[in-house]
C-alpha cells in the first residue's frame, strides 16, 4: 500500500491554532477532542487520500469533515503527497477563504 506524505501549509496550521484557541474558551478538553479527531482524519488520508470527495464548488480541492470544520486539501498523485491548505468552520464563507 502506498502511503502519501502529508504536509500542513502555514495557513492551515494557523487555522488550527486559531480553532484551538477559540475552542479552549468553552469546555475543558474541547480543543483536545478536536485535535484528536483532526489527527485521526489526517492519518486516514495518508493511507487513502481519495476517501473524501472533491469539493463540489472547487474541484481542485478535496474536503474532509471533522466535527464542525472542513479540511481542504489537494492530492499530488505523481509525488504521493497531500497538502492541507485550510481548516475552516463549515459556516464560514468558504469561497472567500479558498482564493
C-alpha positions, 0 to 999 in steps of 0.5 A, a space after each residue: 500500500 502506498 502511503 502519501 506524505 502529508 504536509 500542513 501549509 502555514 495557513 492551515 496550521 494557523 487555522 488550527 491554532 486559531 480553532 484551538 484557541 477559540 475552542 479552549 474558551 468553552 469546555 475543558 478538553 474541547 480543543 483536545 477532542 478536536 485535535 484528536 479527531 483532526 489527527 485521526 482524519 489526517 492519518 486516514 488520508 495518508 493511507 487513502 487520500 481519495 476517501 473524501 470527495 472533491 469539493 463540489 464548488 472547487 474541484 481542485 480541492 478535496 474536503 474532509 469533515 471533522 466535527 464542525 470544520 472542513 479540511 481542504 486539501 489537494 492530492 499530488 498523485 505523481 509525488 504521493 503527497 497531500 497538502 492541507 491548505 485550510 481548516 475552516 468552520 463549515 459556516 464560514 464563507 468558504 469561497 472567500 477563504 479558498 482564493 
